[in-house]
Amino acid sequence: MIANEIIIDNIENDKHQKNGSRNLKRTILFFAAAVAAQPATAGEPAPLPGCAAAIAYSEANSGVALLILEDGEVRCRSADIATPQELWSGTKSLVGLMAAAAVQDGLLTLDERASETLAEWKGDAEKEQITLRQLLSMTGGQASTVGRPQGYLDSVKAPLAAAPGGKFQYGPAPMQVVGEIMRRKLVAKGEDGNPRHYIERRILMPLGVTVGDWRSGPDGAPLMPQGLVLAASEWAKIGEFVRGGGKLEGRPLVDEATFGEMFQGSQVNPAYGLTWWLPRSTPAVDIVTRSTDITSHAAELPADMVVAAGAGDQRLYIIPSLRLTIVRQAKLDLAALAAGKKRRLVRLAVPVTVAESGE
């Protein structure tokens, strides 16, 4: 048996940073193993080497669930993987999948201008140039904001903070704008205009995913940048779907070309695709990208790894080459986060938005 331990560097170690010997404290998020062929055995496969240590470390650092699947089989799990937990920005990655489904349904294309649907953007020299691809890649010019996400229409009305395509700015507004675009497109087709219902009908229900909850924004519409509540076992089903290339029973559930493009970064931030994080070196210097745990170690990580991430170290890791899907969920201390307090052991993946923000 050959076991490879994969450790993701996640947080700064102030002590080591001061003496200059090391500027990151390693947080073990998962152990992955490449296991030699073994005779088939009845029942659940044996746990991966290091499973108990990974669970212990996760729980010591506010973890509430850890689940590792290899080839779809449970190889490591904490005691409770059935209690739904807030995904926070892990929700955003469902927006990318929604777009891929919508392309297959003929509702949109990635490079169409958003102003084709948002008539109020026509005549605005910058906004009328924004494409759906730019919204999904956080390069549409919308600002990174703090606080509760605005409703769909208020997000559409918000001024830009940068020229479209020129800068990566992580925040809730682009996802809310996509929500409004989907709403209008669905209504124009005579269909239910609720984007949550569309995602459930087109993706979650076919995959057998049970939704714990999905919070709504101030306008009563389902939040697109956050709000989805899933158990680790349910989030893993989405991970397995992505690991399998976006297919269900051998057939594409979403547009195949668009699915592939979700995992291609932009020129301004190669480490962020269409709502998914990627292990790529990047020129982006924004606080969100700089605080992720995969860009500075891109050369050490599997090139095909993709990540959905949310505040409080909610993580969905998918590594097709290692046949792995990993879910890690943790408690989020909103009071401490809102007060600006740093937790010693776990740094949030995307700290630019706090307390029910775009996180």
C-alpha positions as semicolon CSV with decimal commas, in nm:
position;residue;x (nm);y (nm);z (nm)
1;M;0,000;0,000;0,000
2;I;0,134;0,341;-0,095
3;A;-0,013;0,634;0,095
4;N;0,039;0,996;0,005
5;E;-0,046;1,257;0,264
6;I;-0,169;1,580;0,110
7;I;-0,149;1,875;0,344
8;I;-0,290;2,211;0,249
9;D;-0,123;2,519;0,395
10;N;-0,406;2,733;0,516
11;I;-0,307;2,986;0,781
12;E;-0,030;3,215;0,882
13;N;0,178;3,117;1,179
14;D;0,267;3,446;1,342
15;K;0,535;3,290;1,559
16;H;0,719;3,132;1,269
17;Q;0,657;3,437;1,055
18;K;0,839;3,652;1,309
19;N;1,151;3,435;1,318
20;G;1,143;3,405;0,943
21;S;1,178;3,026;0,941
22;R;0,828;2,962;0,816
23;N;0,537;3,186;0,724
24;L;0,255;2,935;0,719
25;K;0,112;2,702;0,981
26;R;-0,003;2,382;0,819
27;T;-0,363;2,286;0,864
28;I;-0,443;1,928;0,777
29;L;-0,765;1,931;0,576
30;F;-0,743;1,581;0,438
31;F;-0,530;1,274;0,390
32;A;-0,539;1,122;0,041
33;A;-0,405;0,781;-0,043
34;A;-0,312;0,604;-0,366
35;V;-0,382;0,248;-0,263
36;A;-0,247;-0,060;-0,441
37;A;-0,505;-0,301;-0,575
38;Q;-0,652;-0,516;-0,302
39;P;-0,892;-0,808;-0,311
40;A;-1,254;-0,701;-0,287
41;T;-1,395;-0,725;0,063
42;A;-1,750;-0,721;0,189
43;G;-1,881;-0,405;0,353
44;E;-1,733;-0,059;0,366
45;P;-1,369;-0,021;0,251
46;A;-1,104;0,023;0,518
47;P;-1,037;0,382;0,631
48;L;-0,754;0,568;0,467
49;P;-0,426;0,583;0,657
50;G;-0,428;0,888;0,882
51;C;-0,807;0,915;0,886
52;A;-0,834;0,928;1,265
53;A;-0,563;1,194;1,287
54;A;-0,732;1,406;1,020
55;I;-1,066;1,388;1,199
56;A;-0,906;1,473;1,533
57;Y;-0,727;1,773;1,388
58;S;-1,039;1,896;1,210
59;E;-1,248;1,870;1,525
60;A;-0,980;2,044;1,730
61;N;-1,011;2,335;1,488
62;S;-1,390;2,384;1,498
63;G;-1,459;2,110;1,247
64;V;-1,802;1,950;1,257
65;A;-1,781;1,713;0,960
66;L;-1,513;1,547;0,750
67;L;-1,594;1,308;0,467
68;I;-1,355;1,157;0,213
69;L;-1,474;0,950;-0,080
70;E;-1,244;0,749;-0,305
71;D;-1,410;0,627;-0,623
72;G;-1,738;0,718;-0,457
73;E;-1,675;0,493;-0,157
74;V;-1,646;0,630;0,196
75;R;-1,283;0,601;0,305
76;C;-1,285;0,843;0,598
77;R;-1,569;1,009;0,785
78;S;-1,641;1,185;1,109
79;A;-1,927;1,071;1,331
80;D;-2,185;1,318;1,196
81;I;-2,202;1,381;0,824
82;A;-2,582;1,408;0,814
83;T;-2,648;1,739;0,991
84;P;-2,700;2,024;0,742
85;Q;-2,450;2,310;0,771
86;E;-2,434;2,652;0,607
87;L;-2,200;2,643;0,306
88;W;-2,161;3,021;0,293
89;S;-1,970;3,097;-0,027
90;G;-1,968;2,729;-0,113
91;T;-2,310;2,821;-0,254
92;K;-2,147;3,023;-0,532
93;S;-2,022;2,713;-0,708
94;L;-2,381;2,604;-0,761
95;V;-2,432;2,924;-0,960
96;G;-2,167;2,809;-1,204
97;L;-2,342;2,474;-1,242
98;M;-2,672;2,658;-1,287
99;A;-2,518;2,855;-1,574
100;A;-2,393;2,534;-1,737
101;A;-2,744;2,387;-1,715
102;A;-2,893;2,707;-1,856
103;V;-2,658;2,692;-2,156
104;Q;-2,775;2,337;-2,223
105;D;-3,134;2,458;-2,200
106;G;-3,072;2,739;-2,447
107;L;-3,136;3,010;-2,192
108;L;-2,800;3,184;-2,219
109;T;-2,442;3,178;-2,342
110;L;-2,136;3,268;-2,136
111;D;-2,023;3,546;-2,365
112;E;-2,354;3,719;-2,416
113;R;-2,381;4,065;-2,270
114;A;-2,581;4,088;-1,951
115;S;-2,743;4,401;-2,093
116;E;-2,928;4,180;-2,341
117;T;-3,140;4,079;-2,043
118;L;-3,087;4,378;-1,812
119;A;-3,234;4,658;-2,022
120;E;-3,140;4,914;-1,757
121;W;-2,772;4,852;-1,832
122;K;-2,809;4,960;-2,193
123;G;-2,671;5,307;-2,249
124;D;-2,422;5,271;-1,965
125;A;-2,084;5,269;-2,139
126;E;-1,932;5,018;-1,895
127;K;-2,222;4,809;-1,771
128;E;-2,358;4,735;-2,116
129;Q;-2,027;4,562;-2,201
130;I;-2,034;4,316;-1,909
131;T;-2,070;3,951;-2,008
132;L;-2,209;3,663;-1,808
133;R;-1,861;3,509;-1,808
134;Q;-1,727;3,818;-1,635
135;L;-1,998;3,806;-1,371
136;L;-1,928;3,440;-1,298
137;S;-1,552;3,501;-1,280
138;M;-1,585;3,807;-1,053
139;T;-1,434;4,032;-1,318
140;G;-1,743;4,235;-1,407
141;G;-1,633;4,538;-1,207
142;Q;-1,871;4,497;-0,912
143;A;-1,723;4,597;-0,578
144;S;-1,621;4,367;-0,296
145;T;-1,862;4,468;-0,023
146;V;-1,914;4,398;0,345
147;G;-2,248;4,323;0,508
148;R;-2,563;4,148;0,398
149;P;-2,589;4,095;0,022
150;Q;-2,826;4,335;-0,144
151;G;-3,130;4,205;-0,327
152;Y;-3,120;4,124;-0,696
153;L;-3,234;4,464;-0,827
154;D;-3,022;4,664;-0,585
155;S;-2,721;4,460;-0,698
156;V;-2,807;4,539;-1,059
157;K;-2,829;4,911;-0,975
158;A;-2,502;4,923;-0,777
159;P;-2,221;5,128;-0,936
160;L;-1,911;4,957;-1,065
161;A;-1,580;4,983;-0,882
162;A;-1,359;4,884;-1,176
163;A;-1,372;4,855;-1,552
164;P;-1,526;4,524;-1,667
165;G;-1,265;4,255;-1,729
166;G;-0,979;4,448;-1,576
167;K;-0,980;4,336;-1,215
168;F;-1,083;4,043;-0,997
169;Q;-1,313;4,162;-0,717
170;Y;-1,468;3,890;-0,504
171;G;-1,807;3,973;-0,358
172;P;-2,177;3,889;-0,351
173;A;-2,305;4,134;-0,614
174;P;-2,211;3,941;-0,932
175;M;-2,394;3,630;-0,811
176;Q;-2,703;3,834;-0,722
177;V;-2,696;3,993;-1,067
178;V;-2,680;3,646;-1,223
179;G;-2,980;3,553;-1,009
180;E;-3,180;3,841;-1,157
181;I;-3,072;3,753;-1,510
182;M;-3,184;3,393;-1,459
183;R;-3,512;3,511;-1,308
184;R;-3,593;3,723;-1,611
185;K;-3,486;3,460;-1,861
186;L;-3,698;3,192;-1,696
187;V;-4,002;3,419;-1,676
188;A;-3,958;3,514;-2,042
189;K;-3,982;3,141;-2,123
190;G;-4,300;3,110;-1,921
191;E;-4,126;2,914;-1,647
192;D;-4,091;2,949;-1,270
193;G;-3,853;3,242;-1,225
194;N;-3,703;3,125;-0,896
195;P;-3,332;3,040;-0,953
196;R;-3,330;2,811;-0,650
197;H;-3,613;2,606;-0,796
198;Y;-3,426;2,586;-1,126
199;I;-3,108;2,461;-0,957
200;E;-3,306;2,207;-0,758
201;R;-3,499;2,083;-1,061
202;R;-3,205;2,070;-1,300
203;I;-2,920;1,964;-1,073
204;L;-2,993;1,883;-0,711
205;M;-3,299;1,663;-0,750
206;P;-3,149;1,449;-1,030
207;L;-2,841;1,398;-0,811
208;G;-3,054;1,300;-0,513
209;V;-2,932;1,595;-0,305
210;T;-3,150;1,685;-0,007
211;V;-3,145;2,057;0,075
212;G;-3,148;2,148;0,443
213;D;-3,233;2,511;0,378
214;W;-3,160;2,799;0,144
215;R;-3,176;3,146;0,289
216;S;-3,337;3,435;0,104
217;G;-3,213;3,792;0,068
218;P;-3,384;4,117;0,163
219;D;-3,600;4,099;-0,150
220;G;-3,728;3,752;-0,063
221;A;-3,536;3,592;-0,351
222;P;-3,296;3,304;-0,282
223;L;-2,941;3,420;-0,218
224;M;-2,695;3,321;-0,489
225;P;-2,362;3,404;-0,318
226;Q;-2,445;3,220;0,004
227;G;-2,737;3,067;0,191
228;L;-2,738;2,701;0,087
229;V;-2,744;2,459;0,381
230;L;-2,632;2,101;0,313
231;A;-2,508;1,804;0,510
232;A;-2,158;1,682;0,426
233;S;-2,307;1,369;0,272
234;E;-2,519;1,583;0,038
235;W;-2,242;1,825;-0,059
236;A;-2,032;1,520;-0,146
237;K;-2,293;1,417;-0,405
238;I;-2,231;1,745;-0,586
239;G;-1,859;1,680;-0,561
240;E;-1,898;1,335;-0,712
241;F;-2,103;1,482;-0,995
242;V;-1,824;1,728;-1,071
243;R;-1,558;1,457;-1,037
244;G;-1,752;1,254;-1,291
245;G;-1,737;1,530;-1,550
246;G;-2,087;1,671;-1,503
247;K;-2,259;1,351;-1,613
248;L;-2,541;1,150;-1,462
249;E;-2,567;0,785;-1,561
250;G;-2,331;0,854;-1,848
251;R;-2,523;1,149;-1,990
252;P;-2,431;1,519;-1,956
253;L;-2,662;1,686;-1,707
254;V;-2,526;2,027;-1,809
255;D;-2,358;2,169;-2,118
256;E;-2,026;1,988;-2,155
257;A;-1,825;2,276;-2,300
258;T;-1,949;2,518;-2,036
259;F;-1,877;2,265;-1,764
260;G;-1,516;2,251;-1,878
261;E;-1,489;2,628;-1,889
262;M;-1,593;2,654;-1,525
263;F;-1,247;2,530;-1,431
264;Q;-1,050;2,775;-1,641
265;G;-0,927;3,088;-1,466
266;S;-0,940;3,439;-1,605
267;Q;-0,639;3,636;-1,725
268;V;-0,657;3,865;-1,422
269;N;-0,696;3,573;-1,179
270;P;-0,604;3,226;-1,307
271;A;-0,685;3,087;-0,960
272;Y;-1,058;3,150;-0,996
273;G;-1,269;3,000;-1,271
274;L;-1,642;3,041;-1,310
275;T;-1,733;3,025;-0,937
276;W;-1,466;2,762;-0,854
277;W;-1,121;2,806;-0,700
278;L;-0,822;2,649;-0,878
279;P;-0,463;2,570;-0,769
280;R;-0,290;2,822;-0,993
281;S;-0,029;3,086;-0,938
282;T;-0,186;3,425;-0,994
283;P;-0,099;3,793;-1,030
284;A;-0,413;3,885;-0,834
285;V;-0,326;4,065;-0,511
286;D;-0,670;4,111;-0,360
287;I;-0,717;4,003;0,001
288;V;-0,947;3,716;-0,090
289;T;-0,708;3,546;-0,333
290;R;-0,411;3,609;-0,106
291;S;-0,589;3,438;0,182
292;T;-0,674;3,119;-0,002
293;D;-0,479;2,807;0,079
294;I;-0,407;2,677;-0,269
295;T;-0,252;2,955;-0,479
296;S;0,082;2,979;-0,297
297;H;0,125;2,600;-0,317
298;A;-0,014;2,547;-0,665
299;A;0,294;2,358;-0,784
300;E;0,254;2,102;-0,504
301;L;-0,113;2,027;-0,563
302;P;-0,286;1,816;-0,828
303;A;-0,343;2,038;-1,132
304;D;-0,697;1,906;-1,175
305;M;-0,809;1,987;-0,820
306;V;-1,105;2,225;-0,796
307;V;-1,243;2,377;-0,478
308;A;-1,569;2,524;-0,354
309;A;-1,498;2,733;-0,045
310;G;-1,696;2,922;0,215
311;A;-1,633;3,121;0,531
312;G;-1,532;2,926;0,837
313;D;-1,332;2,680;0,627
314;Q;-1,625;2,512;0,456
315;R;-1,455;2,317;0,178
316;L;-1,539;2,084;-0,106
317;Y;-1,223;1,946;-0,270
318;I;-1,252;1,747;-0,591
319;I;-0,946;1,571;-0,735
320;P;-1,036;1,351;-1,035
321;S;-0,679;1,224;-1,086
322;L;-0,679;1,083;-0,731
323;R;-1,043;0,972;-0,757
324;L;-1,121;1,180;-0,449
325;T;-1,402;1,397;-0,321
326;I;-1,345;1,562;0,018
327;V;-1,589;1,762;0,229
328;R;-1,487;1,954;0,538
329;Q;-1,736;2,164;0,736
330;A;-1,679;2,375;1,047
331;K;-1,843;2,611;1,290
332;L;-1,838;2,978;1,196
333;D;-1,817;3,228;1,482
334;L;-2,010;3,516;1,327
335;A;-1,979;3,738;1,634
336;A;-1,601;3,712;1,637
337;L;-1,584;3,751;1,260
338;A;-1,803;4,062;1,264
339;A;-1,589;4,207;1,543
340;G;-1,281;4,157;1,332
341;K;-1,122;3,906;1,566
342;K;-0,871;3,661;1,420
343;R;-0,900;3,298;1,517
344;R;-0,561;3,152;1,604
345;L;-0,597;2,826;1,421
346;V;-0,818;2,872;1,120
347;R;-0,814;3,161;0,880
348;L;-1,127;3,214;0,673
349;A;-1,081;3,139;0,308
350;V;-1,254;3,454;0,193
351;P;-1,250;3,715;0,470
352;V;-1,334;4,020;0,262
353;T;-1,705;3,985;0,341
354;V;-1,829;3,921;0,690
355;A;-2,138;3,837;0,890
356;E;-2,382;3,718;0,628
357;S;-2,203;3,894;0,347
358;G;-2,100;3,749;0,011
359;E;-1,937;3,477;0,213
